Amino acid sequence: MNLIIDIGNTCVKLACFNDGNIIECIRVDRIDAKVGLRDFCKKYHFSKGIYSTVTDLDPEFVLEINKLSFPVMALVSGKTSIPLVNHYLTPFTLGADRLAAVVGANYLKPNCNVLVIDVGTCITFDFVSAQGVYEGGNISLGPTMRFLALHEHTAKLPLVERKGVVSILGNTTEVAIRSGVVQGIKYEIEGYVQSFLEKYPDLFVYLTGGVHMNLHFSEKMPIFANDFIVLIGLNRILEYNNEIV
């Protein structure tokens, strides 16, 4: 069994994989990560593991990983071997979550042009070609940052919660802000997908990430939700490095 650890800006995901299948996945707050890891590892007989992080690690969490009775590798962009060709010109600056996501997408949809859209603290758009080449991607503001920016960079606009009424036209300032952010993200995603479809008619799109916004897309859009695409990619990278060794 494989232990997969995805460390994000706000939470840590711990997953158990067996023979390529996800057995269980839990989310824990970063502050509880040390205890969560310890308890999770008591449930399964892991033989190896991998972790990725988009932020600096808590030294105590690193110590907890090092105490484990099985080897755990770190995914380091630009250094760790991956089963893709990476055309990113600055691979060492590439977020590990973005790298794992495209590996996962390629693993699930081999020989297919795939766009991965990850809605979290940031919104990322990453493309892997049918030839297994990661061509790069873009980074945009996530919903929380958009709400904060509207509040902090204006004199009177309030800080609005993401959950609530969303409409085409807001009839209150609160609804106008929420609708502007949520609908803006929807149109941004649709614009990217439509642009890629013009070049790649067979495009497949994975929508993932820690922020669920109840976005409703046209059935003509080839967008499919997958909450585990990063974890799947991490597991694939772990197995790939085990194979080449």
NORQUI-V615009 format. One record per residue. N is the residue number from 1. SS is DSSP state (a for helix, b for strand, c for the rest). PSI is psi as a letter, one per 30 degrees, with the letter a starting at -180 (999 if undefined). Layout:
N	SS	PSI
N	SS	PSI
This chain:
1	c	k
2	b	k
3	b	k
4	b	k
5	b	j
6	b	j
7	b	j
8	c	a
9	c	e
10	c	f
11	b	l
12	b	k
13	b	k
14	b	k
15	b	k
16	b	k
17	b	k
18	b	k
19	c	h
20	c	f
21	b	k
22	b	k
23	b	e
24	b	k
25	b	k
26	b	l
27	b	k
28	b	k
29	b	l
30	a	e
31	a	f
32	a	g
33	a	e
34	a	e
35	a	e
36	a	e
37	a	e
38	a	e
39	a	e
40	a	e
41	a	f
42	c	f
43	c	f
44	c	l
45	c	i
46	c	k
47	c	f
48	b	l
49	b	l
50	b	k
51	b	l
52	b	l
53	b	k
54	c	g
55	c	l
56	c	k
57	c	k
58	c	k
59	a	e
60	a	e
61	a	e
62	a	e
63	a	e
64	a	e
65	a	e
66	a	f
67	c	f
68	c	l
69	c	g
70	c	l
71	b	k
72	b	j
73	b	l
74	b	k
75	c	j
76	c	j
77	c	k
78	c	f
79	c	e
80	c	k
81	c	k
82	c	l
83	c	h
84	c	l
85	b	k
86	b	j
87	c	g
88	c	k
89	c	f
90	c	i
91	a	f
92	a	f
93	a	f
94	c	k
95	c	k
96	a	e
97	a	e
98	a	e
99	a	e
100	a	e
101	a	e
102	a	e
103	a	e
104	a	e
105	a	e
106	a	e
107	a	e
108	a	e
109	c	i
110	c	l
111	c	h
112	c	k
113	c	k
114	b	k
115	b	k
116	b	k
117	b	j
118	b	j
119	b	j
120	c	b
121	c	e
122	b	l
123	b	k
124	b	k
125	b	j
126	b	k
127	b	k
128	b	k
129	c	l
130	c	f
131	c	g
132	c	h
133	b	k
134	b	j
135	b	f
136	b	a
137	b	a
138	b	l
139	b	k
140	b	l
141	b	k
142	c	l
143	a	e
144	a	e
145	a	e
146	a	e
147	a	e
148	a	e
149	a	e
150	a	e
151	a	e
152	a	f
153	c	g
154	c	l
155	c	e
156	c	f
157	c	k
158	c	l
159	c	j
160	c	k
161	c	k
162	c	e
163	c	k
164	c	a
165	c	k
166	c	k
167	c	l
168	c	e
169	c	k
170	c	k
171	c	g
172	c	l
173	a	e
174	a	e
175	a	e
176	a	e
177	a	e
178	a	e
179	a	e
180	a	e
181	a	e
182	a	e
183	a	e
184	a	e
185	a	e
186	a	e
187	a	e
188	a	e
189	a	e
190	a	e
191	a	e
192	a	e
193	a	e
194	a	e
195	a	e
196	a	e
197	a	e
198	a	e
199	a	e
200	c	i
201	c	f
202	c	g
203	c	k
204	b	k
205	b	k
206	b	k
207	b	k
208	b	a
209	c	l
210	c	f
211	c	j
212	c	k
213	c	g
214	c	h
215	c	k
216	c	j
217	c	l
218	c	k
219	c	f
220	c	f
221	c	k
222	c	h
223	b	k
224	b	k
225	b	k
226	c	j
227	c	f
228	c	g
229	a	e
230	a	e
231	a	e
232	a	e
233	a	e
234	a	e
235	a	e
236	a	e
237	a	e
238	a	e
239	a	e
240	a	e
241	a	e
242	a	e
243	a	e
244	a	f
245	c	999
